[in-house]
Amino acid sequence: MEEINLILNATLEAIFLFENDKCVNANKIALDLFNYSSKEEIINKEISEFINKDSLKNLKYLDDKAIETIISTKEKNKFPTLIKIKDTKLKNKHFKILTVVNLTELKEKDKLLLEQTKMAALGEMIGNIAHQWRQPLSTISTAASGIKMHKELDILTDNIFDESIEAIIRNSKHLSQTIDDFRDFLRGDKKKVKFDIKENLLKNILILEGMLKNQSIELIITCNESIVIKSFPNELTQAFLNIINNSKDAFLDKEIDINERFIFIDIYVKRNKVIIEVKDNADGIKEDIIDKIFEPYFTTKHKDVGTGLGLYMTHKLIEISMHGKIYAKNIEYNYKNKTYKGANFIIELPL
């Protein structure tokens, strides 16, 4: 038993040892994690007293794989964990070893990363609002100045007046709609809803409309059918925006001809999955770093431009929140009888 105690206390994980589904031992980390003062308090307790029944069923179904779940201390204080149960044999006796990793600190770091990402994106958002508002504000100003000038020259006709007022009203509505779009986007998702991917994309891509025009980027969307999923629409929009912003930065960094800047978004269903491909013609990602682009704080941009969090959070949104998959590769393709090279981000989502 002394050898077992040495092994149990030589790890960074909380470990419980069960024989015949009764707890017979635990390391100090396990006692501290569950707020037990001594081993005597946990002896003969069943596994179900530490882990809820649903998690136990999932562990049995997944066959020796770890799962993320919420568990409680003896005072019923809940915290996020990663757990695993392993059947083993020690000195001709059969045991179950329960390992528990406290994810509280990691979850807090994730929240901090998310906040940092939002702060980093705030400048982008303000820039996008400026792009969106510049033309309508210019039109409103021109119309109002025109009315004033015509009035002062005593040449203001009903036709000029009506046209100018109509332009002011139309562009004012556009400004109001822009604010509504940003408000809905920034509000975030609280629960899964059914939505059409293409409709959601077309609505929210307006957030980037000004930037795309300013950088001479042509966005080409292909979706030949209505594809409805139940998920988080704003989180998918955030993923789209991060990828498109990444392409925009690549166009600028590599000084791609302003007359040939394309971003293609293809949406289709394959093998009961929604496939979303976002590709550009910005010459691709260097092969020696393409496997690192989803890592936190990894960036090839100057520190004043890139935080290295955009694609990391995109990965988290797609794979953790939406239970999908995202990866990137370099491709060559033909468009209008010309060959281009670029990065292709592929998102797979369950239907």
C-alpha positions as CSV (number, residue, x, y, z in Angstrom):
1,M,0.0,0.0,0.0
2,E,3.0,2.3,0.6
3,E,4.0,1.9,-3.0
4,I,0.5,2.7,-4.2
5,N,0.5,5.9,-2.0
6,L,3.7,7.0,-3.5
7,I,2.3,6.6,-7.0
8,L,-1.0,8.3,-6.1
9,N,0.8,11.3,-4.6
10,A,3.3,11.7,-7.4
11,T,0.8,13.2,-9.9
12,L,-0.8,16.5,-10.5
13,E,-4.3,15.0,-10.8
14,A,-6.8,14.0,-8.2
15,I,-6.9,10.2,-8.0
16,F,-9.4,7.8,-6.3
17,L,-8.8,4.1,-6.1
18,F,-11.9,1.8,-6.0
19,E,-12.2,-1.9,-5.2
20,N,-15.5,-3.5,-5.8
21,D,-16.9,0.0,-6.6
22,K,-16.0,1.1,-3.1
23,C,-13.3,3.8,-2.5
24,V,-10.2,2.4,-0.8
25,N,-7.7,5.1,-1.3
26,A,-7.2,8.7,-2.7
27,N,-4.3,11.1,-3.0
28,K,-4.0,14.4,-1.2
29,I,-5.0,16.4,-4.3
30,A,-8.3,14.5,-4.4
31,L,-9.0,15.2,-0.7
32,D,-8.3,18.9,-1.2
33,L,-10.3,19.1,-4.4
34,F,-13.4,17.7,-2.8
35,N,-12.8,19.4,0.5
36,Y,-12.3,16.2,2.6
37,S,-10.1,16.6,5.6
38,S,-8.9,12.9,5.8
39,K,-9.0,9.6,3.9
40,E,-11.4,8.2,6.4
41,E,-14.1,10.4,5.1
42,I,-14.0,8.9,1.6
43,I,-13.4,5.2,2.5
44,N,-16.2,2.9,1.2
45,K,-17.9,5.7,-0.7
46,E,-19.2,4.6,-4.1
47,I,-18.1,6.2,-7.4
48,S,-21.6,7.7,-7.9
49,E,-21.0,9.8,-4.8
50,F,-18.2,11.6,-6.6
51,I,-19.4,11.5,-10.3
52,N,-23.0,11.9,-11.5
53,K,-24.7,9.0,-13.2
54,D,-24.9,10.6,-16.6
55,S,-21.1,11.1,-16.6
56,L,-20.6,7.6,-15.5
57,K,-22.7,6.3,-18.4
58,N,-20.8,8.4,-20.9
59,L,-17.5,7.1,-19.5
60,K,-18.7,3.6,-19.9
61,Y,-19.9,4.3,-23.4
62,L,-16.7,6.0,-24.5
63,D,-14.5,3.1,-23.3
64,D,-11.5,4.5,-21.4
65,K,-11.7,8.1,-22.8
66,A,-11.7,11.2,-20.7
67,I,-14.8,13.5,-20.7
68,E,-15.5,17.0,-19.5
69,T,-18.2,17.4,-16.9
70,I,-19.3,19.3,-13.9
71,I,-18.9,17.7,-10.4
72,S,-19.5,18.8,-6.9
73,T,-17.5,19.0,-3.6
74,K,-19.0,17.5,-0.5
75,E,-20.6,20.9,0.2
76,K,-22.2,20.7,-3.3
77,N,-20.0,23.5,-4.8
78,K,-19.8,22.8,-8.5
79,F,-16.7,23.1,-10.7
80,P,-15.7,22.0,-14.2
81,T,-13.5,18.9,-14.5
82,L,-11.9,16.4,-16.9
83,I,-12.5,12.8,-15.6
84,K,-11.4,9.4,-16.6
85,I,-11.9,5.9,-15.2
86,K,-9.4,3.1,-15.8
87,D,-9.9,-0.6,-15.0
88,T,-6.6,-2.1,-13.8
89,K,-5.1,-5.0,-11.9
90,L,-2.8,-4.6,-8.9
91,K,-1.4,-7.6,-7.0
92,N,-4.0,-9.9,-8.4
93,K,-6.8,-7.5,-7.4
94,H,-9.1,-5.6,-9.8
95,F,-9.4,-1.9,-9.2
96,K,-10.9,1.1,-10.8
97,I,-8.8,4.3,-10.9
98,L,-10.7,7.6,-11.2
99,T,-8.6,10.6,-12.2
100,V,-10.0,14.1,-12.0
101,V,-8.5,17.3,-13.3
102,N,-9.8,20.6,-12.1
103,L,-10.5,22.8,-15.1
104,T,-11.6,25.9,-13.2
105,E,-8.3,27.8,-13.8
106,L,-8.3,26.8,-17.5
107,K,-11.9,28.0,-17.9
108,E,-11.0,31.3,-16.3
109,K,-8.1,31.7,-18.7
110,D,-10.5,30.9,-21.6
111,K,-12.8,33.7,-20.4
112,L,-9.8,36.1,-20.2
113,L,-8.8,35.1,-23.7
114,L,-12.3,35.7,-24.9
115,E,-12.4,39.1,-23.3
116,Q,-9.0,40.0,-24.8
117,T,-10.3,38.9,-28.2
118,K,-13.4,41.1,-27.8
119,M,-11.2,44.0,-26.9
120,A,-8.9,43.4,-29.8
121,A,-11.9,43.1,-32.1
122,L,-13.4,46.3,-30.8
123,G,-11.0,48.4,-32.9
124,E,-12.0,46.4,-36.0
125,M,-15.7,46.9,-35.2
126,I,-15.3,50.7,-34.8
127,G,-13.4,50.8,-38.1
128,N,-16.2,48.7,-39.7
129,I,-18.9,51.1,-38.3
130,A,-16.9,54.0,-39.7
131,H,-16.8,52.4,-43.2
132,Q,-20.5,51.6,-43.0
133,W,-21.5,55.1,-41.9
134,R,-19.2,57.2,-44.1
135,Q,-21.2,57.0,-47.4
136,P,-24.7,57.5,-45.8
137,L,-23.5,60.4,-43.7
138,S,-21.9,62.0,-46.8
139,T,-25.2,61.6,-48.7
140,I,-27.2,63.1,-45.8
141,S,-24.8,66.0,-45.6
142,T,-24.9,66.6,-49.3
143,A,-28.7,66.5,-49.4
144,A,-29.1,68.9,-46.5
145,S,-26.5,71.3,-47.9
146,G,-28.3,71.1,-51.3
147,I,-31.6,72.1,-49.8
148,K,-30.0,75.0,-47.9
149,M,-28.2,76.3,-51.0
150,H,-31.3,76.0,-53.2
151,K,-33.4,77.8,-50.6
152,E,-30.8,80.6,-50.3
153,L,-30.8,81.0,-54.1
154,D,-34.5,80.8,-54.2
155,I,-34.4,77.9,-56.7
156,L,-35.7,75.2,-54.4
157,T,-38.4,73.2,-56.2
158,D,-40.8,70.6,-54.7
159,N,-39.0,67.9,-56.8
160,I,-35.5,68.8,-55.4
161,F,-36.9,69.1,-51.9
162,D,-38.7,65.7,-52.1
163,E,-35.7,63.9,-53.6
164,S,-33.4,65.3,-51.0
165,I,-35.7,64.5,-48.1
166,E,-36.1,60.9,-49.5
167,A,-32.3,60.5,-49.6
168,I,-32.0,61.7,-46.0
169,I,-34.7,59.3,-44.8
170,R,-33.3,56.3,-46.8
171,N,-29.8,56.8,-45.5
172,S,-30.9,57.5,-41.9
173,K,-32.7,54.1,-42.0
174,H,-29.5,52.5,-43.3
175,L,-27.6,54.0,-40.3
176,S,-30.2,52.7,-37.9
177,Q,-30.1,49.2,-39.5
178,T,-26.4,49.2,-39.1
179,I,-26.6,49.8,-35.4
180,D,-29.3,47.1,-35.1
181,D,-27.0,44.6,-36.9
182,F,-24.1,45.4,-34.6
183,R,-26.3,45.3,-31.5
184,D,-27.7,41.9,-32.4
185,F,-24.2,40.6,-33.2
186,L,-22.6,41.9,-30.0
187,R,-25.4,40.6,-27.8
188,G,-24.2,37.1,-28.3
189,D,-26.0,33.7,-28.2
190,K,-27.6,32.4,-25.0
191,K,-29.2,29.3,-26.5
192,K,-29.3,27.3,-29.7
193,V,-31.8,28.3,-32.4
194,K,-32.6,27.1,-35.9
195,F,-31.3,29.4,-38.6
196,D,-30.5,29.3,-42.3
197,I,-26.7,29.5,-42.7
198,K,-26.8,31.6,-45.9
199,E,-29.4,34.0,-44.7
200,N,-27.5,34.5,-41.5
201,L,-24.3,35.1,-43.4
202,L,-25.8,37.6,-45.8
203,K,-27.3,39.5,-43.0
204,N,-24.3,39.7,-40.8
205,I,-21.7,40.1,-43.5
206,L,-23.0,43.7,-43.8
207,I,-20.8,44.4,-40.7
208,L,-17.8,44.0,-43.1
209,E,-19.4,45.6,-46.1
210,G,-17.6,48.9,-45.7
211,M,-14.2,47.3,-45.1
212,L,-14.5,45.0,-48.1
213,K,-15.3,47.9,-50.4
214,N,-12.5,50.0,-48.9
215,Q,-10.0,47.2,-49.5
216,S,-11.4,46.3,-52.9
217,I,-12.2,42.8,-51.8
218,E,-14.9,40.9,-53.8
219,L,-16.9,38.4,-51.7
220,I,-18.4,35.5,-53.7
221,I,-20.9,33.3,-51.9
222,T,-22.2,30.0,-53.3
223,C,-25.0,28.1,-51.6
224,N,-27.5,26.3,-53.9
225,E,-29.9,25.2,-51.2
226,S,-31.5,26.3,-48.0
227,I,-29.4,24.7,-45.2
228,V,-30.9,25.0,-41.7
229,I,-29.1,24.0,-38.5
230,K,-29.7,24.4,-34.8
231,S,-26.8,26.1,-33.2
232,F,-25.4,29.5,-32.3
233,P,-25.8,32.0,-35.3
234,N,-23.7,34.8,-33.8
235,E,-20.9,32.5,-32.9
236,L,-20.8,31.2,-36.5
237,T,-20.8,34.8,-37.7
238,Q,-17.9,35.6,-35.4
239,A,-16.0,32.7,-36.9
240,F,-16.8,34.0,-40.4
241,L,-15.6,37.5,-39.5
242,N,-12.4,36.3,-38.0
243,I,-11.5,34.3,-41.1
244,I,-12.4,37.1,-43.5
245,N,-10.4,39.6,-41.4
246,N,-7.5,37.2,-41.6
247,S,-7.8,37.2,-45.4
248,K,-8.0,41.0,-45.5
249,D,-4.8,41.3,-43.5
250,A,-3.1,38.8,-45.8
251,F,-4.1,40.8,-48.9
252,L,-2.6,43.9,-47.4
253,D,0.5,42.2,-46.0
254,K,1.3,40.5,-49.3
255,E,0.3,43.6,-51.4
256,I,-2.1,41.6,-53.6
257,D,-3.3,43.5,-56.6
258,I,-6.5,45.5,-55.6
259,N,-8.1,44.5,-58.8
260,E,-7.8,40.8,-57.9
261,R,-8.8,40.3,-54.3
262,F,-11.3,37.5,-53.9
263,I,-12.9,35.7,-51.0
264,F,-15.0,32.7,-51.9
265,I,-17.5,31.1,-49.4
266,D,-19.0,27.8,-50.5
267,I,-21.7,26.2,-48.4
268,Y,-23.0,22.7,-49.1
269,V,-24.0,19.4,-47.4
270,K,-21.9,16.3,-47.6
271,R,-22.3,13.0,-45.7
272,N,-24.8,14.5,-43.3
273,K,-22.5,17.4,-42.5
274,V,-22.6,21.1,-43.4
275,I,-19.4,22.0,-45.1
276,I,-18.4,25.7,-45.3
277,E,-15.3,26.5,-47.2
278,V,-13.8,30.0,-47.1
279,K,-10.9,30.6,-49.4
280,D,-9.0,33.6,-50.7
281,N,-6.2,34.3,-53.3
282,A,-3.7,35.8,-50.9
283,D,-1.0,33.3,-51.8
284,G,-1.6,30.9,-48.9
285,I,-0.1,30.3,-45.5
286,K,3.5,29.3,-45.1
287,E,3.7,25.5,-44.7
288,D,6.0,25.6,-41.6
289,I,3.4,27.5,-39.6
290,I,0.0,26.3,-41.0
291,D,-0.3,23.8,-38.2
292,K,0.1,26.5,-35.6
293,I,-2.4,29.1,-36.7
294,F,-5.1,28.0,-34.3
295,E,-2.8,28.2,-31.3
296,P,-3.4,31.1,-28.8
297,Y,-1.2,34.2,-29.3
298,F,0.3,32.8,-32.5
299,T,0.5,35.5,-35.1
300,T,2.8,36.5,-38.0
301,K,1.6,40.1,-37.8
302,H,3.2,43.0,-36.0
303,K,2.3,43.2,-32.3
304,D,0.4,46.5,-33.0
305,V,-1.7,44.7,-35.6
306,G,-2.3,41.1,-34.5
307,T,-3.0,39.5,-31.2
308,G,-3.0,35.9,-32.3
309,L,-6.4,35.3,-30.7
310,G,-8.8,35.6,-33.7
311,L,-8.2,32.2,-35.2
312,Y,-7.7,30.6,-31.8
313,M,-11.2,31.8,-30.7
314,T,-12.6,30.7,-34.1
315,H,-11.3,27.2,-33.4
316,K,-12.9,27.3,-29.9
317,L,-16.2,28.6,-31.2
318,I,-16.5,25.9,-34.0
319,E,-15.1,22.9,-32.2
320,I,-16.1,23.4,-28.5
321,S,-19.2,25.5,-28.7
322,M,-20.7,24.3,-32.0
323,H,-19.3,20.7,-31.8
324,G,-17.9,21.0,-35.3
325,K,-14.4,20.9,-36.9
326,I,-12.2,23.5,-38.6
327,Y,-8.9,23.1,-40.4
328,A,-6.9,25.0,-43.0
329,K,-4.9,24.1,-46.0
330,N,-3.3,25.8,-49.0
331,I,-5.0,25.3,-52.4
332,E,-4.7,26.3,-56.1
333,Y,-7.8,26.9,-58.1
334,N,-9.1,28.5,-61.3
335,Y,-11.3,31.5,-61.5
336,K,-12.2,33.2,-64.8
337,N,-9.5,31.2,-66.6
338,K,-6.8,32.2,-64.2
339,T,-5.0,30.2,-61.5
340,Y,-4.8,31.5,-58.0
341,K,-3.3,30.3,-54.8
342,G,-4.7,30.9,-51.3
343,A,-5.7,29.6,-47.9
344,N,-8.8,27.5,-47.6
345,F,-10.5,27.3,-44.2
346,I,-12.9,24.3,-44.0
347,I,-15.6,24.2,-41.4
348,E,-17.7,21.0,-40.8
349,L,-20.8,21.3,-38.7
350,P,-23.3,18.6,-37.7
351,L,-26.8,18.8,-39.3
